Each structure stands twice: as C-alpha cells, then as structure tokens.
Amino acid sequence: MRLRPVTARPRGGDTYASLRIPTYRILFTIGLYGFLATQAQVIARGWLANDLSDSNTGLGGVFMAFGIPMLIATPLGGVAADRYSKRNILVATFGLLIFSSLWIALGVSFDFVEYWMLLATSAIQAVAFSFLVPARMALTGEVVGRELIPNAIILGQMSMNSTRVVGPAMAGVFIGISWIGVAGVYYVSAALSTIALLNCYRLPLGRPAAERGDRSVLGEFSDSVRYVWNERHTGLLIMVSFVVVMVGFPFVAFLPRLATEVLDVGAAAYGFLAAASAIGAVILSMAIAGRSKGRTAWRIQAVTGVMFGVTIVLLSLAPNFATAAVAVAAVGAASAGFEAMNNSLVLALSDIEYHGRVQSLMMLSFSGFGMAALPLGILADAIGLRRTFALMGITVVIAMAVYLAVSRRTRRRIGEAALV
C-alpha cells in the first residue's frame, strides 16, 4: 500500500490561504451563489412537499426521487469530470438547475403544481449535481494544488454552510409573506443559479491532464473502483462516508415534520431550525479550516463522526423548540465537520487524475441518503419521528465504532507518514 503524506500547509498558517488564488475565488463565488439557491430551495421544497403530501413518507419520497437518479448518474459525472472540460460541465448543470427552479415557480404561481412535479425536479437536480460536484471538486484540485486541497475544500464547506444560514432564513421569511411565498423562493433560486452560471465563463476550461484513448465510460469508472480498492485507506474513508451519510443525513428531510407536527411551530421556525444547523456547521468549519493536516485531520474526522450520531440521539430527546434548536445546531456542526474532513482526506490521499471519479464515489453516499429517506419516512410514520431519530443516531455511532476499529492501523501509519 502506498502512503502519501497528508499535508495541507496554508501559507503562513493562513486559514484563508486558498482565497489568495484568483481562480479559486471565482469558484468560491460560484459555489456561494449556487449553494444559496439550493439551500433556499430545499426549505421551499420541503414545505411544499409537506403541504402536498401531509406525511413523512411524502417528504422521504422527494429525497428518494433525488437519490435513485444520483446513484445512476454519479459514475457518469465522475468520468466526465476527468475526461471533459470541467467549466463546460458546470455551465450545463447550472442550466438544468435554472430550468427546474423556474418550472416549479411557474407551477406554484399558476396553481398547477403537483407532487409528481417535485419528484421530477428532484430527479433533474440529482442528475445536475451528479455532474456538478465532481467537476467542481476536480477543478478545485487543479486550481489550488495538492497541498491546499484540504484548506480549499473546508473553505468551500464554509461557504455552503453560510448559505445554509441565510438561505433557510430567507426562505422561511418569504414563505410567510403571502405575496412572495414558495413561488418567490423558486424565482430567487433561478436568479441566483443564473448568476453562478455567468461566473462560470470566467473559469479556465479545466481539460483532462492526458488523453485516455478509446477507454469507455464503464472502463474508466471501473479503473477508479480498482484504484480505491487497492488504496485501502481511501476505500475505508469512502465506505464509512456512505454509511454515515446514508443513515444520518436524512434528518434534514424530516425537519418540516419536526417543526409542524412534533414541536408545533410554523414556517419561520422551520427555517430557523435549518439555519441553526448551518450556524453550528459554520462555526466548526471556521475552527478546523487551519487544522486540516496530519493526525489532527484524522482525529477531527473520527470525533465529529461519532458526535454526529450522538447529537441526532439528543435531538430525538429534545422536549421543546429551544432545546431542539440547540440540538440541531450541534448536529449541523458534527455533520459538517465529518463531511469536510472526510472529503479532504479522500482527495488529499488520491492521485489528481482520479479526483473526479473518486469524488463521484463519495457522492454515492448522498444517493444512498436520498434512497434511505423514504423507508425512514415510512418508519417515522409507523413508530414516530423521535424514535426514528434515535435509531438513526445509534446506527451512526455503531458504524463509526466499527470503522475506527477496522482502520486503526491504517490511520496510525498514514498519520505517522504525514509527520515526516
């Protein structure tokens, strides 16, 4: 097994080192607009799905409609990111996001929106993100270089989590204003995605480093699977991400029901709960942005993974809105820390020519998250949301315990290599 040093040495220990690179600043700005559009729309879609279906199962169904297409499209997105112009992929995917946002906005405005349309737009957005995220991550690696990849990823995570504060709060306020409502959130999302698309033309093309001859898409994806299988440390990181994200992340799908049915609060409070999750995520991301190297990175990944499960259990026990908001903030912090550090470790340990495909393997966990949301929603309707949250959290803790036991020797060896 090859061990490469896991280092991220921002110049002068600068937490914001990657932002000194002009092209990365453009990528950062694109992510800011794109994430803001997405996060605002998540709140509107959840509220609309709850209104149209009036069940946890209906909420889970929307996420499943996202998960299945992502499972199919993600391998194609990873290969495309390593084979074609990354800038062109970003332009095309933002075009799909604009179309899907406008479709629902018009459906709500002219009163022809139906539940199946939410399923269809979820599928369209899943395909878009299956291509967008690997291309953006791979282009990030080209722009900042291997040494700053962890720092760049965590800064990107900070921008995403910042929009998770502004987006849900904005959406919650808009939904509560009758003349803006859900349609207004979708119109704003379309406008923000348009700004992101236009900024994409300021990026380099991001072409592949070398020609790949006549290799098929399936062949190239198979190469990445063999690569991850041979690089045991990378494979373990991807596997634990799949389980933790699939089981734990669906908590966001059920926040509308937590707000309206369990806690008996309205749209604005639902937006506040989503914002509380993001506030915790931003605070933790800022704290770890300058500490993404060596053994520290592995410790943060392990601790936040375990705490993610623990905090979901605490959320299941929250007796009122105030304590639920604190618990949600803790869940958001732990989930963001785990996701950012796990992604950073995977890309820092991988060869750059595999970044797009390795990132697509990481994204399979989010397709699993989408597919798990429906059975979890059915379970929540059967036994209650609190008990379902408790089972989700316990499962995450067990998964992390197994991962830490299995990967102990590997993590120690890589941590020692990082100190050389």
Buried (B, 14 or more C-beta within 10 A) or exposed (E): EEBBBBBBBBEEEBBBBBBEBEBBBBBBBBBBBBBBBBBBBBBBBBBBBBBBBEBBBBBBBBBBBBBBBBBBBBBBBBBBBBBBBBBBBBBBBBBBBBBBBBBBBBBBBEEEBEBEBBBBBBBBBBBBBBBBBBBBBBBBBBBBEBBBBBBBBBBBBBBBBBBBBBBBBBBBBBBEEEEBBBBBBBBBBBBBBBBBBEBBEBBEEBEBEEEBEEBEEEEBBBBBEEBBEEBBBBBBBBBBBBBBBBBBBBBBBBBBBBBBBBBEBEBBBBBBBBBBBBBBBBBBBBEBBBBBBBBBBBBBBBBBBBBBBBBBBBBBEBEEBEBBBBBBBBBBBBBBBBBBBBBBBBBBBBEBBBBBBBBBBBBBBBBBBBBBBBEBBBBBBEEBBBEBBBBBBBBBBEBBEEBBEBBEEBBEEBBEBBEE
